[in-house]
């Protein structure tokens, strides 16, 4: 530990801490613009200058490490004069009307810094030329006239996401932020994660939805969980007057460290589907508005008649899935499953049950992996934050191997891309495991799988030399008919002493698996089917599979071809309009909070199921959490 004094306050911090972080950790505020806690210190804006006794000049606190018995002053006349000078230069360079701007309300860091220094005018006359505004992106706008060249966006794109789309062109006063080689943002390699927008300290990057919809002091913020996939990222939902204004990453959340993707940040804002706002019952061939009592009574009458199947979305909360299971058991349903039908989880759970122990580790392992093998998982398409963890580590020395017979978005960044013939994944994995273990015939494996012997040999060399290897697998492996490939992965992970992670499916794939809602759906002979869809999308193929069932009950947030074919439709809330629990890819049980109150007449999926249960005489014991661990799971489940 290092002992130092900041503004006459004696403090102690770990070695390697910067003066800025030491001050912040002890309640001492030092203004800054280019700094962000999630990014590597840059030292570009010079607003954080401090006076260090013994130093010839003022020092940037964001890049200067503490030293034993250091004495720092943060508010001397010399320091305050330097801050005002730095801000004056920034104001003179671009179109910054911060002293007069009435739009921002605490969310513009440049304006806040100026007000903190008592500035209410420009000490230097503006001397800037106008820059073109780039509005080509569907989600956000780039205005270089408001840019202060802090490069937070550039660093976030590279350090947090690993995409490296953004950069700076030209020099001095002509410097501008660009995408790729001066490509319009909407046509660039941007993946629409929005990290650049979130870290921007001014109005240079603004998203189209939240801009001018209220000041920071006028919105309410709810910390909750994204239900976009099984990663379970922490998010902050900003609302005003019960309307969604913006979604941001939660920088303090241990799963994602604040990083979120397009599906967590922008897709919920861009929802265009029409809501179901009242219960509907089919009468004389047409769906008609009905009361809740009538709709529930009609549904219950058909459900009591027998031959009922139940299908739920894995976007539902664990509480709702458990109650769905209890209803299905009471009715004696031979089919109680989810839209995923266990494709993403059943094989791994079966291997774990056979071994009587979890076979997978935590997603955290990706943050420190030196070698990553991705098998049958297109993480940049379906579980993007996991993909960000991989991509951003590659420039730091992490080696990537991709095993996928299909085109994978990580192929062009992989050191080795293994394209095996269809159906030979297990053979490739077992060959790698055996070779790493010191035996096995790679030549035979090459001939059988169609992969070049050189590629197999190089993959074995990388895996053998790894100190913290991680194997990530997905639907390409779990969708196979048996557990052979998963067992081969377990074998490989033991040989390389690495972590094994499957990315699962939607938000509550793990919970659905633990409740054994994983069977296949067969409409043959069914009289009634109840689909607890929630805010999920029912594919065209699924809708066609359900169509032959004579009576269809659908719990849905949105109107769709499935609700149009239903006989009873119950309006339920979206993931933002309910609370409950989700089990993420690492087995972490997380609670989501309600951020928006649903309109009158709309209830949560759990509440709708409880209405059905009451009329069916189903006793709900509330033991959803205990039943998550009632049987072995592929990953250790922890609250």
VEXKEPA-287928 format. One record per residue (C-alpha): x, y, z; residue in one letter; residue number from 1. Coordinates in steps of 0.25 Angstrom, whole numbers. Layout:
# residues N
PT       u       v       w   vexmi   bavex
PT       X       Y       Z       A     NUM
...
# end
This chain:
# residues 639
PT       u       v       w   vexmi   bavex
PT       0       0       0       X       1
PT       4      14      -3       X       2
PT       3      26       7       X       3
PT       1      40       1       X       4
PT      -6      53       4       X       5
PT     -17      60      -4       X       6
PT     -22      73       0       X       7
PT     -17      71      14       X       8
PT     -24      58      15       X       9
PT     -15      46      18       X      10
PT     -19      34      10       X      11
PT     -15      20       7       X      12
PT     -17      13      -7       X      13
PT     -11       1     -14       X      14
PT       2       2     -22       X      15
PT      -1       6     -37       X      16
PT     -13      14     -34       X      17
PT     -14      28     -41       X      18
PT     -15      41     -33       X      19
PT     -29      43     -39       X      20
PT     -34      29     -35       X      21
PT     -28      31     -21       X      22
PT     -35      44     -20       X      23
PT     -48      39     -25       X      24
PT     -47      27     -15       X      25
PT     -46      37      -4       X      26
PT     -57      47      -7       X      27
PT     -48      57     -14       X      28
PT     -53      62     -27       X      29
PT     -44      65     -38       X      30
PT     -51      70     -51       X      31
PT     -48      62     -64       X      32
PT     -53      60     -78       X      33
PT     -45      50     -85       X      34
PT     -45      40     -73       X      35
PT     -55      29     -71       X      36
PT     -54      18     -61       X      37
PT     -56       7     -71       X      38
PT     -45      12     -80       X      39
PT     -30      12     -80       X      40
PT     -25      26     -75       X      41
PT     -22      35     -87       X      42
PT     -17      49     -82       X      43
PT     -23      56     -93       X      44
PT     -32      67     -88       X      45
PT     -22      72     -77       X      46
PT     -34      77     -69       X      47
PT     -30      68     -57       X      48
PT     -17      75     -55       X      49
PT     -12      76     -40       X      50
PT       0      82     -33       X      51
PT       9      71     -28       X      52
PT      20      76     -18       X      53
PT      34      74     -24       X      54
PT      29      74     -38       X      55
PT      33      85     -48       X      56
PT      19      87     -55       X      57
PT       5      83     -52       X      58
PT       2      68     -54       X      59
PT      -9      60     -61       X      60
PT     -15      53     -49       X      61
PT     -22      42     -58       X      62
PT      -9      36     -63       X      63
PT       1      39     -51       X      64
PT       3      28     -42       X      65
PT       3      30     -27       X      66
PT      17      29     -20       X      67
PT      20      28      -5       X      68
PT      19      41       3       X      69
PT      14      48      -9       X      70
PT       7      62      -6       X      71
PT      -4      66     -16       X      72
PT     -12      79     -16       X      73
PT     -24      80     -25       X      74
PT     -30      94     -23       X      75
PT     -18     104     -23       X      76
PT     -20     117     -31       X      77
PT     -10     111     -41       X      78
PT     -18      99     -43       X      79
PT     -31     106     -44       X      80
PT     -25     116     -54       X      81
PT     -20     104     -62       X      82
PT     -34      98     -62       X      83
PT     -41     111     -67       X      84
PT     -30     112     -78       X      85
PT     -32      98     -83       X      86
PT     -47     100     -83       X      87
PT     -46     113     -90       X      88
PT     -38     106    -101       X      89
PT     -48      95    -103       X      90
PT     -59     105    -104       X      91
PT     -52     113    -115       X      92
PT     -49     101    -124       X      93
PT     -63      97    -127       X      94
PT     -78     100    -126       X      95
PT     -80      99    -111       X      96
PT     -91     108    -106       X      97
PT     -90     102     -92       X      98
PT     -93     114     -84       X      99
PT    -106     117     -91       X     100
PT    -110     102     -94       X     101
PT    -124      99     -88       X     102
PT    -125      85     -93       X     103
PT    -115      78     -85       X     104
PT    -118      76     -70       X     105
PT    -107      69     -63       X     106
PT    -103      60     -75       X     107
PT     -93      69     -82       X     108
PT     -79      68     -75       X     109
PT     -74      80     -82       X     110
PT     -85      89     -77       X     111
PT     -84      83     -63       X     112
PT     -69      86     -63       X     113
PT     -70     100     -68       X     114
PT     -81     103     -57       X     115
PT     -73      97     -46       X     116
PT     -62     107     -50       X     117
PT     -71     118     -50       X     118
PT     -70     121     -65       X     119
PT     -82     128     -71       X     120
PT     -76     133     -84       X     121
PT     -65     130     -94       X     122
PT     -52     136     -89       X     123
PT     -46     134    -104       X     124
PT     -55     137    -116       X     125
PT     -59     125    -124       X     126
PT     -51     122    -136       X     127
PT     -57     109    -142       X     128
PT     -62     105    -156       X     129
PT     -75      96    -157       X     130
PT     -74      81    -159       X     131
PT     -84      73    -166       X     132
PT     -93      65    -157       X     133
PT     -94      50    -160       X     134
PT    -108      45    -158       X     135
PT    -107      32    -166       X     136
PT    -108      23    -154       X     137
PT    -121      18    -151       X     138
PT    -119      19    -136       X     139
PT    -110      31    -133       X     140
PT    -104      44    -139       X     141
PT     -90      49    -140       X     142
PT     -88      64    -139       X     143
PT     -73      67    -140       X     144
PT     -77      82    -136       X     145
PT     -79      77    -122       X     146
PT     -67      68    -121       X     147
PT     -56      71    -111       X     148
PT     -46      61    -117       X     149
PT     -46      53    -103       X     150
PT     -45      40    -111       X     151
PT     -54      33    -101       X     152
PT     -63      28    -112       X     153
PT     -51      23    -120       X     154
PT     -45      16    -107       X     155
PT     -58      10    -103       X     156
PT     -60       4    -117       X     157
PT     -47      -3    -117       X     158
PT     -44      -6    -102       X     159
PT     -58     -10     -98       X     160
PT     -64     -15    -111       X     161
PT     -52     -19    -119       X     162
PT     -59     -13    -132       X     163
PT     -49      -2    -135       X     164
PT     -58       5    -144       X     165
PT     -56      19    -139       X     166
PT     -43      28    -141       X     167
PT     -38      42    -142       X     168
PT     -35      48    -156       X     169
PT     -26      61    -159       X     170
PT     -19      68    -148       X     171
PT     -20      80    -139       X     172
PT     -33      89    -140       X     173
PT     -37      81    -153       X     174
PT     -37      67    -145       X     175
PT     -50      60    -147       X     176
PT     -56      47    -142       X     177
PT     -58      37    -153       X     178
PT     -63      23    -155       X     179
PT     -54      13    -163       X     180
PT     -48      21    -174       X     181
PT     -57      33    -174       X     182
PT     -69      24    -176       X     183
PT     -83      29    -172       X     184
PT     -86      23    -159       X     185
PT     -98      16    -165       X     186
PT     -90       9    -175       X     187
PT     -78       6    -166       X     188
PT     -74      -6    -158       X     189
PT     -81      -1    -146       X     190
PT     -89     -12    -139       X     191
PT     -99      -2    -132       X     192
PT     -95      -6    -118       X     193
PT     -95       9    -114       X     194
PT     -84       9    -105       X     195
PT     -78      21    -112       X     196
PT     -91      29    -109       X     197
PT     -91      25     -95       X     198
PT     -77      30     -92       X     199
PT     -78      43    -100       X     200
PT     -77      54     -90       X     201
PT     -83      64     -99       X     202
PT     -94      65    -110       X     203
PT     -85      60    -121       X     204
PT     -91      46    -121       X     205
PT    -106      46    -117       X     206
PT    -116      35    -119       X     207
PT    -128      38    -127       X     208
PT    -139      34    -117       X     209
PT    -134      40    -104       X     210
PT    -129      53    -110       X     211
PT    -137      65    -105       X     212
PT    -147      56     -97       X     213
PT    -144      62     -84       X     214
PT    -132      66     -75       X     215
PT    -124      57     -66       X     216
PT    -132      62     -54       X     217
PT    -145      59     -60       X     218
PT    -144      44     -62       X     219
PT    -145      32     -53       X     220
PT    -134      22     -53       X     221
PT    -137       7     -50       X     222
PT    -126      -3     -49       X     223
PT    -130     -16     -55       X     224
PT    -126     -28     -64       X     225
PT    -126     -29     -79       X     226
PT    -135     -41     -84       X     227
PT    -129     -41     -98       X     228
PT    -121     -53     -97       X     229
PT    -115     -62     -86       X     230
PT    -103     -53     -82       X     231
PT    -112     -45     -73       X     232
PT    -105     -32     -74       X     233
PT    -108     -21     -64       X     234
PT    -115      -9     -69       X     235
PT    -120       4     -65       X     236
PT    -134       8     -71       X     237
PT    -137      23     -71       X     238
PT    -152      26     -72       X     239
PT    -160      39     -72       X     240
PT    -175      40     -69       X     241
PT    -175      24     -70       X     242
PT    -169      25     -84       X     243
PT    -156      18     -88       X     244
PT    -145      29     -91       X     245
PT    -132      22     -91       X     246
PT    -125       9     -87       X     247
PT    -111       9     -82       X     248
PT    -101      -1     -77       X     249
PT     -99      -2     -62       X     250
PT     -84       0     -60       X     251
PT     -84      -6     -46       X     252
PT     -91     -19     -51       X     253
PT     -82     -31     -49       X     254
PT     -87     -39     -61       X     255
PT     -84     -29     -72       X     256
PT     -76     -17     -66       X     257
PT     -86      -8     -73       X     258
PT     -84     -13     -87       X     259
PT     -97     -16     -94       X     260
PT    -101     -18    -109       X     261
PT    -111     -14    -119       X     262
PT    -121     -23    -114       X     263
PT    -120     -18    -100       X     264
PT    -119      -3    -103       X     265
PT    -126       0    -116       X     266
PT    -136     -11    -120       X     267
PT    -145      -9    -108       X     268
PT    -146       6    -112       X     269
PT    -149       2    -127       X     270
PT    -160      -8    -123       X     271
PT    -171      -6    -134       X     272
PT    -180     -17    -131       X     273
PT    -195     -14    -128       X     274
PT    -199     -17    -113       X     275
PT    -210     -27    -109       X     276
PT    -218     -17     -99       X     277
PT    -230     -26     -95       X     278
PT    -233     -40     -94       X     279
PT    -239     -46    -107       X     280
PT    -248     -58    -109       X     281
PT    -252     -64    -122       X     282
PT    -267     -63    -125       X     283
PT    -274     -67    -138       X     284
PT    -260     -69    -144       X     285
PT    -255     -55    -140       X     286
PT    -246     -50    -128       X     287
PT    -255     -41    -120       X     288
PT    -251     -32    -108       X     289
PT    -255     -39     -95       X     290
PT    -253     -37     -80       X     291
PT    -242     -44     -72       X     292
PT    -253     -53     -65       X     293
PT    -259     -57     -78       X     294
PT    -245     -60     -85       X     295
PT    -240     -68     -73       X     296
PT    -253     -76     -72       X     297
PT    -253     -80     -87       X     298
PT    -238     -84     -86       X     299
PT    -240     -92     -73       X     300
PT    -252    -100     -79       X     301
PT    -244    -105     -90       X     302
PT    -232    -108     -82       X     303
PT    -240    -116     -72       X     304
PT    -245    -124     -84       X     305
PT    -231    -131     -85       X     306
PT    -221    -134     -96       X     307
PT    -214    -121     -93       X     308
PT    -200    -117     -97       X     309
PT    -192    -105     -91       X     310
PT    -181     -97     -98       X     311
PT    -174     -85     -91       X     312
PT    -164     -75     -95       X     313
PT    -151     -75     -88       X     314
PT    -152     -60     -87       X     315
PT    -162     -62     -76       X     316
PT    -157     -60     -61       X     317
PT    -153     -72     -53       X     318
PT    -166     -70     -45       X     319
PT    -175     -71     -57       X     320
PT    -168     -83     -63       X     321
PT    -169     -90     -50       X     322
PT    -184     -87     -49       X     323
PT    -186     -91     -63       X     324
PT    -179    -105     -60       X     325
PT    -189    -107     -48       X     326
PT    -201    -104     -56       X     327
PT    -196    -114     -67       X     328
PT    -194    -125     -56       X     329
PT    -208    -123     -51       X     330
PT    -214    -124     -64       X     331
PT    -206    -137     -67       X     332
PT    -200    -130     -79       X     333
PT    -191    -140     -87       X     334
PT    -184    -128     -93       X     335
PT    -179    -116     -85       X     336
PT    -167    -110     -92       X     337
PT    -162     -96     -97       X     338
PT    -160     -90    -110       X     339
PT    -146     -95    -110       X     340
PT    -150    -109    -107       X     341
PT    -137    -112     -99       X     342
PT    -129    -110    -112       X     343
PT    -119    -101    -105       X     344
PT    -118    -108     -91       X     345
PT    -123    -122     -91       X     346
PT    -110    -129     -95       X     347
PT    -101    -121     -85       X     348
PT    -111    -124     -74       X     349
PT    -111    -139     -77       X     350
PT     -96    -140     -77       X     351
PT     -96    -132     -63       X     352
PT    -106    -142     -58       X     353
PT     -98    -154     -62       X     354
PT     -86    -148     -55       X     355
PT     -94    -143     -43       X     356
PT     -86    -130     -44       X     357
PT     -86    -117     -52       X     358
PT     -78    -117     -65       X     359
PT     -77    -102     -68       X     360
PT     -71     -90     -62       X     361
PT     -74     -75     -61       X     362
PT     -74     -65     -73       X     363
PT     -63     -57     -65       X     364
PT     -53     -67     -70       X     365
PT     -53     -60     -83       X     366
PT     -48     -47     -77       X     367
PT     -35     -53     -74       X     368
PT     -34     -64     -85       X     369
PT     -21     -66     -93       X     370
PT     -27     -76    -102       X     371
PT     -41     -77    -106       X     372
PT     -48     -88    -114       X     373
PT     -62     -85    -120       X     374
PT     -69     -97    -124       X     375
PT     -83     -96    -131       X     376
PT     -86     -83    -125       X     377
PT     -88     -70    -133       X     378
PT     -86     -61    -121       X     379
PT     -86     -48    -129       X     380
PT     -99     -51    -135       X     381
PT    -107     -56    -123       X     382
PT     -99     -54    -110       X     383
PT     -91     -41    -114       X     384
PT     -86     -37    -100       X     385
PT     -79     -50     -99       X     386
PT     -73     -48    -113       X     387
PT     -68     -34    -108       X     388
PT     -61     -40     -97       X     389
PT     -53     -49    -107       X     390
PT     -51     -38    -118       X     391
PT     -45     -28    -109       X     392
PT     -35     -38    -103       X     393
PT     -29     -41    -116       X     394
PT     -20     -29    -118       X     395
PT     -15     -32    -104       X     396
PT     -10     -46    -108       X     397
PT     -22     -55    -107       X     398
PT     -22     -66    -117       X     399
PT     -35     -70    -124       X     400
PT     -39     -83    -130       X     401
PT     -53     -85    -137       X     402
PT     -59     -98    -139       X     403
PT     -71     -97    -148       X     404
PT     -75    -103    -161       X     405
PT     -84     -91    -164       X     406
PT     -79     -77    -166       X     407
PT     -76     -70    -153       X     408
PT     -75     -55    -150       X     409
PT     -62     -58    -143       X     410
PT     -55     -66    -154       X     411
PT     -48     -54    -159       X     412
PT     -42     -51    -146       X     413
PT     -38     -65    -142       X     414
PT     -24     -70    -143       X     415
PT     -29     -83    -147       X     416
PT     -43     -86    -153       X     417
PT     -46    -101    -153       X     418
PT     -57    -104    -164       X     419
PT     -61    -119    -161       X     420
PT     -70    -127    -170       X     421
PT     -84    -127    -165       X     422
PT     -86    -137    -153       X     423
PT     -72    -138    -150       X     424
PT     -71    -128    -139       X     425
PT     -69    -138    -128       X     426
PT     -58    -145    -136       X     427
PT     -51    -132    -137       X     428
PT     -52    -129    -122       X     429
PT     -48    -143    -117       X     430
PT     -36    -142    -126       X     431
PT     -32    -129    -120       X     432
PT     -34    -135    -106       X     433
PT     -26    -147    -109       X     434
PT     -15    -140    -116       X     435
PT     -14    -130    -104       X     436
PT     -13    -142     -95       X     437
PT      -1    -147    -102       X     438
PT      -8    -158    -111       X     439
PT     -17    -159    -123       X     440
PT     -16    -159    -138       X     441
PT     -18    -145    -144       X     442
PT     -15    -150    -158       X     443
PT     -27    -159    -157       X     444
PT     -35    -148    -151       X     445
PT     -31    -139    -162       X     446
PT     -36    -149    -173       X     447
PT     -49    -152    -165       X     448
PT     -53    -138    -163       X     449
PT     -47    -131    -175       X     450
PT     -39    -121    -167       X     451
PT     -25    -119    -171       X     452
PT     -14    -126    -163       X     453
PT      -6    -113    -161       X     454
PT     -19    -106    -155       X     455
PT     -21    -117    -145       X     456
PT      -7    -118    -141       X     457
PT      -6    -103    -139       X     458
PT     -19    -103    -131       X     459
PT     -13    -114    -122       X     460
PT      -1    -106    -120       X     461
PT      -9     -94    -116       X     462
PT     -18    -101    -106       X     463
PT      -6    -109    -100       X     464
PT       2     -96     -97       X     465
PT     -10     -89     -91       X     466
PT     -10     -85     -77       X     467
PT     -24     -80     -76       X     468
PT     -32     -86     -88       X     469
PT     -47     -85     -89       X     470
PT     -56     -93     -98       X     471
PT     -69     -86    -102       X     472
PT     -80     -95    -109       X     473
PT     -94     -93    -114       X     474
PT    -105     -98    -122       X     475
PT     -96    -104    -133       X     476
PT     -92    -114    -122       X     477
PT    -104    -115    -113       X     478
PT    -114    -117    -124       X     479
PT    -108    -130    -128       X     480
PT    -116    -143    -126       X     481
PT    -107    -149    -114       X     482
PT     -97    -144    -104       X     483
PT     -85    -149    -111       X     484
PT     -80    -135    -115       X     485
PT     -82    -129    -101       X     486
PT     -75    -141     -94       X     487
PT     -63    -138    -104       X     488
PT     -63    -124     -99       X     489
PT     -63    -128     -85       X     490
PT     -51    -137     -88       X     491
PT     -44    -126     -95       X     492
PT     -46    -116     -84       X     493
PT     -40    -125     -74       X     494
PT     -28    -128     -82       X     495
PT     -25    -113     -84       X     496
PT     -30    -110     -70       X     497
PT     -39     -99     -76       X     498
PT     -53     -94     -74       X     499
PT     -65     -99     -82       X     500
PT     -76     -89     -84       X     501
PT     -89     -91     -93       X     502
PT     -96     -79     -97       X     503
PT    -110     -85     -95       X     504
PT    -122     -78    -102       X     505
PT    -131     -67     -97       X     506
PT    -131     -61     -84       X     507
PT    -136     -72     -75       X     508
PT    -131     -85     -83       X     509
PT    -125     -90     -70       X     510
PT    -137     -89     -62       X     511
PT    -146     -95     -72       X     512
PT    -136    -107     -73       X     513
PT    -136    -108     -58       X     514
PT    -151    -109     -58       X     515
PT    -150    -119     -69       X     516
PT    -158    -111     -79       X     517
PT    -150    -117     -90       X     518
PT    -157    -127     -98       X     519
PT    -161    -127    -112       X     520
PT    -174    -121    -117       X     521
PT    -183    -131    -125       X     522
PT    -197    -125    -128       X     523
PT    -202    -139    -132       X     524
PT    -215    -143    -124       X     525
PT    -215    -130    -116       X     526
PT    -228    -123    -113       X     527
PT    -223    -110    -106       X     528
PT    -210    -103    -106       X     529
PT    -206     -92     -97       X     530
PT    -194     -83    -101       X     531
PT    -188     -74     -91       X     532
PT    -181     -65    -101       X     533
PT    -180     -52     -93       X     534
PT    -172     -42    -101       X     535
PT    -165     -52    -110       X     536
PT    -166     -54    -125       X     537
PT    -173     -67    -130       X     538
PT    -166     -71    -142       X     539
PT    -174     -74    -155       X     540
PT    -170     -89    -154       X     541
PT    -175     -90    -139       X     542
PT    -188     -83    -143       X     543
PT    -190     -93    -154       X     544
PT    -187    -105    -144       X     545
PT    -197    -100    -134       X     546
PT    -208     -97    -145       X     547
PT    -214    -112    -145       X     548
PT    -218    -111    -130       X     549
PT    -233    -109    -130       X     550
PT    -232     -99    -118       X     551
PT    -221     -89    -115       X     552
PT    -219     -80    -103       X     553
PT    -208     -70    -104       X     554
PT    -202     -61     -94       X     555
PT    -195     -50    -102       X     556
PT    -191     -35    -101       X     557
PT    -192     -33    -116       X     558
PT    -201     -36    -127       X     559
PT    -195     -46    -137       X     560
PT    -200     -57    -146       X     561
PT    -200     -66    -134       X     562
PT    -210     -58    -127       X     563
PT    -218     -56    -139       X     564
PT    -220     -71    -140       X     565
PT    -223     -72    -125       X     566
PT    -236     -75    -119       X     567
PT    -233     -68    -106       X     568
PT    -222     -57    -104       X     569
PT    -218     -51     -91       X     570
PT    -211     -38     -91       X     571
PT    -198     -39     -82       X     572
PT    -187     -29     -80       X     573
PT    -173     -28     -86       X     574
PT    -160     -31     -78       X     575
PT    -159     -16     -74       X     576
PT    -173     -17     -69       X     577
PT    -171     -28     -59       X     578
PT    -162     -33     -48       X     579
PT    -156     -46     -46       X     580
PT    -143     -55     -46       X     581
PT    -134     -60     -58       X     582
PT    -123     -70     -57       X     583
PT    -112     -66     -66       X     584
PT    -101     -73     -74       X     585
PT     -92     -74     -62       X     586
PT    -103     -79     -53       X     587
PT    -105     -66     -46       X     588
PT    -119     -64     -41       X     589
PT    -122     -49     -43       X     590
PT    -135     -41     -40       X     591
PT    -141     -32     -51       X     592
PT    -148     -19     -46       X     593
PT    -161     -13     -52       X     594
PT    -157       0     -60       X     595
PT    -170       3     -66       X     596
PT    -185       1     -61       X     597
PT    -193      -6     -72       X     598
PT    -206       0     -77       X     599
PT    -219      -3     -70       X     600
PT    -224     -17     -73       X     601
PT    -210     -23     -76       X     602
PT    -204     -32     -65       X     603
PT    -191     -39     -64       X     604
PT    -190     -53     -70       X     605
PT    -188     -59     -55       X     606
PT    -201     -52     -51       X     607
PT    -209     -57     -63       X     608
PT    -204     -71     -60       X     609
PT    -208     -70     -45       X     610
PT    -222     -66     -50       X     611
PT    -222     -79     -58       X     612
PT    -217     -87     -47       X     613
PT    -227     -82     -37       X     614
PT    -239     -86     -46       X     615
PT    -232     -99     -49       X     616
PT    -230    -102     -35       X     617
PT    -215    -103     -36       X     618
PT    -208    -100     -23       X     619
PT    -196     -91     -25       X     620
PT    -185     -94     -14       X     621
PT    -176     -82     -18       X     622
PT    -164     -92     -18       X     623
PT    -158     -87     -31       X     624
PT    -144     -85     -25       X     625
PT    -143     -98     -18       X     626
PT    -146    -105     -31       X     627
PT    -135     -98     -38       X     628
PT    -125    -107     -31       X     629
PT    -134    -120     -29       X     630
PT    -126    -127     -39       X     631
PT    -112    -126     -45       X     632
PT    -109    -114     -54       X     633
PT     -99    -112     -65       X     634
PT     -94     -99     -57       X     635
PT     -94     -97     -42       X     636
PT    -106     -89     -39       X     637
PT    -104     -78     -29       X     638
PT    -113     -67     -24       X     639
# end
